[in-house]
Amino acid sequence: MDLRSMRSGPISGIAEIPGDKSCSHRALILGALADGETRISGLLVSEDVMATRRAVEAFGARVEEVDSQWRVTGAKWRSPPGPIDCGNSGTTARILMGAAAGFDLTATFTGDDSLSRRPMARVMQPLARMGAELGGGDRLPITLRGRRLGGIDWVNEPSSAQVKSALLLAGLKAHGAVTVREPSLSRDHTEIMLREFGCDVVQGDDFVALGDMRELTGCEIAIGADPSSAAFALTAAAIVPGSSVEVRDLLVNPLRTGLFESLDEMGADVELSDKRLQSGEVVATLRIGHAPLQPIEIPPERIPAMIDEIPLLAVAAAFADGESAIHGLAELRHKESNRLDAVIAGLTACGVTVVAGGDSLHIVGRGRVRGGARIAAQGDHRIAMAFLVLGLASDEPVTVDSAEMISTSFPGFAETMRALGANIE
């Protein structure tokens, strides 16, 4: 399915953004591991998250929607009746391998064509060292045989929240110390949520470890709006003249706000208010308005806080006046597509000068973008949405294919953007 975006008037209003995808996956999984019932509000109902829902049900948990809340009743996990189909969700596959590894069960994990091309060795190696048995190579399908697990002290390099989460959840059933060290901190939603469920978690500047108390008890979890989804409307506001978009109850975990900080540095009109704590996470109201953007240089250490938003940062840089540089992008080659190549190809097709060198990207902005291209999104939802945002401020319309994949993370994207004034058809 194709979608086309065209130059629009001001993108303005309060954007209705669904719950955070990362937290939604984790709430379902931890609820399925916990003793008793967990009640979740704000759960993202997307294809990726529903793949996790079906998976934990197959492992023995009960999940039901009651009065706009999701209720999860935990269980001792068992061998599922058939393969666990993770769809397009790498989070489902990698974190569930860790969660299941300490149970006496056998499970085969499968996925769609895109997920089946993504590497799994980084999570398989440490789980095997803890004692799990994994067979099938480093691509799906992979068969896991759970075992009695030992502890581990693992250097998570390059930093990956999925690998870290898998090891922490495997560690819930492990005998011995479990420590994960990182050269730069990845998303810490798992650590925060484990504490909400009663688990003892110790964090330092460059490590996270499980304490002695590793039993989980069902609780209430309220999930904030997804910053990775909000980023599309907020970036559109930054590049379309006259625009101003507000998102309320937004998750503003500092390990997720790299794009918004970068837009602020580029000169966009950024205002944060009403910060507060919700289920262990910080949420707030964020408003971004249009302003002439200046070029920026992004160091590698900022990338983990904006890894999913790099295509949008590249779009913003295309509308800046001057050359921007983004460093440390190796991880983009292993997402739903080779995102680095997809960004380069898409910007080039739209008339933007882009130079790639190693793991860095140099984008020469001229304040305006020609557009007028048909973008091959390579089945990647974030590439599709990023170039639809570009089309809202470009001289000529932009068309993207694979638009049906947007529902994996942001169902209702087009409708949400149209409600703000975006010209998308």
C-alpha positions in Angstrom: 0.0 0.0 0.0 1.3 3.5 -0.9 0.8 6.7 1.0 1.6 10.2 -0.4 2.3 13.4 1.5 2.2 16.9 0.1 3.2 20.4 1.2 0.8 21.3 4.0 -0.3 24.4 5.9 0.5 24.6 9.7 0.6 21.3 11.5 -1.0 22.3 14.8 -3.0 21.0 17.8 -2.8 18.4 20.5 -1.6 15.1 19.0 -3.2 11.9 20.3 -0.3 9.5 20.7 -0.6 5.9 21.7 1.2 4.2 24.6 4.9 3.5 24.4 5.8 0.4 22.5 8.8 -0.6 24.5 7.0 -0.3 27.8 3.9 -2.2 26.4 6.0 -5.2 25.5 7.7 -5.2 28.9 4.4 -4.8 30.8 2.9 -7.8 29.1 6.0 -10.0 29.6 6.6 -9.0 33.3 2.9 -9.4 34.0 3.0 -12.9 32.5 6.0 -13.8 34.8 4.6 -12.2 37.9 2.6 -13.8 40.7 -1.0 -12.6 40.6 -2.8 -10.0 38.3 -1.2 -7.0 36.6 -3.4 -4.2 35.3 -2.1 -2.1 32.4 -3.5 1.2 31.2 -2.2 2.9 28.0 -1.1 -0.3 26.4 -0.2 0.1 22.7 -2.5 -2.1 20.5 -0.2 -2.6 17.5 0.8 -5.6 15.5 4.2 -5.9 17.3 2.7 -5.7 20.8 -0.1 -8.1 20.0 2.5 -10.6 18.9 3.9 -10.4 22.4 0.4 -10.8 23.8 -0.2 -14.0 21.8 3.3 -15.2 22.8 2.8 -14.9 26.6 -0.6 -16.5 26.3 1.0 -19.4 24.5 3.5 -19.7 27.4 0.5 -20.0 29.8 -0.4 -16.5 31.0 -3.9 -15.1 30.7 -4.4 -11.8 29.0 -7.8 -10.0 28.6 -9.0 -6.4 27.9 -11.5 -5.1 30.5 -12.9 -1.6 30.4 -9.9 -0.1 28.5 -7.5 -1.9 30.8 -5.4 -5.0 30.0 -5.3 -7.6 32.8 -2.5 -10.1 32.8 -2.5 -13.1 35.1 1.0 -14.6 35.5 1.8 -18.3 35.3 4.7 -20.8 35.5 5.7 -20.9 31.8 5.3 -24.1 29.8 6.2 -25.3 26.4 3.8 -23.5 23.9 1.6 -25.7 21.7 3.3 -24.4 18.5 5.9 -22.0 17.3 6.0 -18.5 18.8 5.4 -16.2 15.8 7.1 -12.8 16.6 5.9 -11.2 13.4 8.1 -8.1 12.7 9.0 -7.6 16.3 12.7 -8.0 17.3 11.7 -7.0 20.9 9.3 -9.9 21.1 11.8 -12.4 19.9 14.9 -11.3 21.8 13.3 -10.4 25.2 11.1 -13.5 25.2 14.1 -15.8 24.7 15.5 -14.4 27.9 12.2 -14.6 29.8 11.6 -18.2 28.8 15.2 -19.4 29.2 14.9 -20.3 32.9 11.8 -22.5 32.6 11.7 -26.2 31.8 10.3 -25.8 28.3 11.0 -25.9 24.6 9.9 -23.2 22.3 10.6 -22.3 18.7 10.7 -18.6 17.7 9.8 -17.6 14.2 9.1 -14.3 12.4 8.3 -12.6 9.1 10.8 -12.3 6.3 12.2 -9.0 7.7 12.7 -10.3 11.2 14.2 -13.6 9.9 17.0 -11.6 8.4 17.9 -9.8 11.6 20.8 -11.2 13.7 20.1 -13.0 17.0 23.6 -14.0 18.0 24.1 -11.1 20.4 21.3 -12.4 22.7 21.9 -16.1 22.0 25.6 -16.1 23.1 25.1 -14.8 26.7 21.9 -16.9 27.2 23.9 -20.0 26.2 26.7 -19.0 28.6 24.0 -18.9 31.4 23.0 -22.4 30.5 20.2 -22.2 28.0 20.3 -24.3 24.8 19.6 -22.6 21.6 19.6 -24.2 18.1 19.1 -23.1 14.6 21.9 -20.6 13.8 21.8 -16.9 14.5 18.6 -16.1 12.5 15.0 -17.2 13.1 13.7 -19.8 13.4 15.5 -20.6 16.6 14.6 -23.3 19.1 15.2 -22.6 22.8 15.4 -25.3 25.5 15.1 -23.8 28.9 17.5 -25.0 31.6 18.6 -24.3 35.2 20.5 -21.1 34.6 23.7 -19.8 36.3 24.7 -16.1 36.8 26.6 -14.0 34.3 28.7 -10.8 34.1 28.3 -9.6 30.5 29.6 -6.7 28.6 26.7 -5.5 26.4 28.6 -4.0 23.5 27.4 -2.3 21.4 24.7 -1.3 24.0 21.4 -3.0 23.3 18.3 -2.6 25.5 16.9 -5.8 24.0 20.0 -7.9 25.0 20.2 -6.3 28.4 16.5 -7.0 29.0 16.8 -10.6 27.9 19.6 -11.2 30.4 17.9 -9.5 33.3 14.7 -11.5 32.7 16.7 -14.8 32.3 18.4 -13.7 35.6 15.1 -13.8 37.4 15.4 -17.6 37.4 19.2 -17.8 37.6 21.3 -19.0 40.5 24.1 -16.5 41.0 25.0 -12.9 40.4 23.6 -11.3 37.2 25.4 -8.1 35.9 25.2 -6.4 32.6 27.8 -3.7 31.8 27.4 -1.1 29.0 29.8 1.3 27.4 26.9 3.7 27.0 23.6 3.3 28.7 20.7 1.8 26.6 17.0 2.2 27.4 16.3 1.3 31.0 12.5 0.6 30.9 13.1 -3.0 32.0 15.0 -1.9 35.1 12.4 0.6 36.0 9.5 -1.8 35.5 11.2 -4.6 37.4 11.3 -2.4 40.4 7.6 -1.7 40.0 7.0 -5.5 40.2 9.1 -5.7 43.4 12.4 -6.9 42.0 15.7 -5.7 43.5 17.7 -3.9 40.8 21.0 -2.1 41.3 22.1 0.4 38.7 25.5 2.2 38.4 27.0 4.6 35.8 27.9 1.8 33.5 26.1 -1.4 34.8 22.9 -2.9 36.0 22.6 -5.9 38.3 19.9 -8.0 39.9 19.8 -8.2 43.7 18.7 -11.1 45.8 14.9 -10.4 45.6 13.9 -11.6 42.2 10.2 -12.6 42.7 7.7 -10.5 40.7 4.3 -9.5 42.1 1.5 -8.3 39.9 0.9 -4.5 40.0 -0.7 -1.6 38.2 1.2 -0.1 35.3 0.3 3.2 33.5 2.1 3.6 30.2 3.0 7.1 28.9 2.7 8.2 25.3 5.4 6.8 23.0 8.1 9.4 22.2 9.2 7.5 19.1 5.6 7.8 17.7 5.2 11.4 19.0 8.4 12.3 17.2 6.7 12.3 13.8 4.1 14.9 14.6 6.7 17.0 16.6 9.3 16.9 13.8 6.6 17.9 11.3 5.9 20.9 13.5 9.6 21.8 13.5 9.9 21.9 9.7 6.5 23.1 8.5 6.2 26.9 8.8 3.6 28.2 11.3 3.3 24.9 13.1 3.0 24.0 16.8 2.1 20.6 18.2 1.6 19.5 21.8 1.8 15.9 23.2 0.5 15.3 26.7 1.4 12.4 29.1 4.6 11.9 27.0 7.2 9.5 28.2 10.3 11.6 28.7 12.8 9.1 30.0 16.1 10.8 29.4 17.3 7.8 27.5 14.6 8.4 24.9 14.7 12.1 24.4 17.7 12.5 22.1 15.7 13.7 19.1 13.9 16.4 21.1 17.1 17.7 22.6 18.6 17.8 19.2 15.7 19.7 17.7 16.0 22.2 20.6 19.8 22.6 19.8 18.9 23.1 16.1 16.7 26.1 17.0 13.2 24.6 17.0 10.7 26.1 19.5 10.7 23.4 22.3 8.8 23.7 25.6 8.5 21.0 28.3 6.1 21.3 31.2 4.1 19.3 33.8 6.8 16.8 34.5 5.8 14.0 36.9 6.4 10.4 37.9 4.1 7.7 36.6 4.7 3.9 37.2 8.4 4.7 37.8 8.8 6.7 34.5 8.9 10.4 34.0 6.1 11.8 31.8 5.4 15.4 30.7 3.8 17.7 28.2 6.0 18.6 25.2 5.3 21.2 22.7 7.4 21.9 19.6 6.9 24.7 17.1 8.5 25.7 13.9 11.6 27.9 13.6 14.4 28.1 11.1 16.7 25.2 11.8 20.5 25.3 12.1 22.8 22.3 11.3 24.0 20.1 14.2 26.7 17.5 14.9 25.6 14.4 16.9 28.2 12.4 18.8 28.0 8.6 18.9 27.2 8.7 22.7 23.8 10.4 22.0 22.7 7.7 19.4 21.3 5.2 22.0 18.8 7.9 23.2 17.5 8.4 19.7 18.3 5.2 17.8 14.7 4.9 16.4 14.5 8.6 15.5 17.6 8.9 13.3 15.5 8.9 10.1 13.6 11.9 11.5 16.7 13.7 12.6 18.0 13.2 9.0 14.8 14.7 7.7 15.1 17.7 10.0 18.7 18.2 9.0 17.7 18.3 5.3 15.6 21.4 6.1 18.5 23.1 8.1 20.7 25.7 6.6 24.1 24.1 6.4 25.9 20.7 6.9 24.9 18.4 9.7 26.9 15.3 10.8 25.5 12.3 12.7 28.1 9.8 14.0 27.9 6.3 15.4 25.2 4.8 13.2 26.4 1.2 12.8 23.3 -0.2 14.6 21.0 1.3 11.9 22.2 -1.4 9.5 20.5 -4.1 11.7 17.0 -2.7 12.1 13.8 -3.7 10.2 15.7 -2.6 7.1 19.3 -1.3 6.6 18.0 2.1 7.8 21.3 3.8 7.1 21.1 2.9 3.4 17.4 3.6 3.3 17.9 7.1 4.7 20.6 7.9 2.2 18.6 6.6 -0.8 15.5 8.4 0.3 17.1 11.8 0.9 19.1 11.5 -2.3 16.0 10.8 -4.3 14.4 13.9 -2.8 17.3 16.1 -4.0 19.3 16.3 -0.7 23.0 16.0 -0.8 24.1 13.2 1.6 27.6 11.8 2.1 28.2 8.6 4.1 31.6 7.7 5.6 31.9 4.7 7.8 29.2 4.9 10.4 28.7 8.7 9.9 26.2 10.6 7.8 26.7 14.1 6.5 23.6 15.9 5.3 23.8 19.2 3.5 20.7 21.2 4.2 19.6 24.2 2.1 16.5 25.3 4.1 14.2 23.6 1.6 13.8 20.2 0.0 12.7 19.3 -3.5 10.9 16.0 -2.7 9.1 14.5 -5.6 10.3 11.0 -5.1 8.8 7.5 -4.5 10.5 6.1 -1.5 11.2 2.3 -1.2 10.6 1.9 2.6 11.9 -1.7 2.5 9.1 -2.8 4.7 10.3 -0.5 7.5 7.6 1.5 9.3 9.9 4.2 10.6 11.4 4.9 7.2 7.9 5.1 5.7 6.7 7.6 8.4 9.8 9.7 8.3 9.6 10.4 4.6 5.9 11.1 4.8 6.9 13.8 7.3 9.5 15.1 4.8 6.8 15.4 2.1 4.7 17.8 4.3 7.4 20.5 3.9 8.9 19.6 0.6 8.3 21.4 -2.7 6.9 18.3 -4.4 4.8 15.4 -3.0 6.6 12.3 -1.6 5.2 8.8 -2.0 6.2 5.8 0.2 5.5 2.1 -0.3 5.1 -0.5 2.5 2.8 1.9 4.3 0.9 -1.1 5.7 3.9 -1.8 7.9 3.2 1.4 9.9 0.6 -0.5 11.9 3.4 -2.5 13.6 4.2 0.5 15.8 1.8 3.3 15.1 -1.7 2.3 14.1 -3.7 5.4 13.2 -0.6 7.4 12.1 -2.1 8.9 9.0 -5.4 9.8 10.8 -3.5 11.4 13.7 -1.4 13.5 11.3 -4.4 14.5 9.2 -6.2 15.7 12.4 -3.3 18.1 12.9 -3.5 19.4 9.3 -1.1 17.1 7.5 -1.9 16.6 3.8 -1.5 12.8 3.6 -3.5 10.6 1.2 
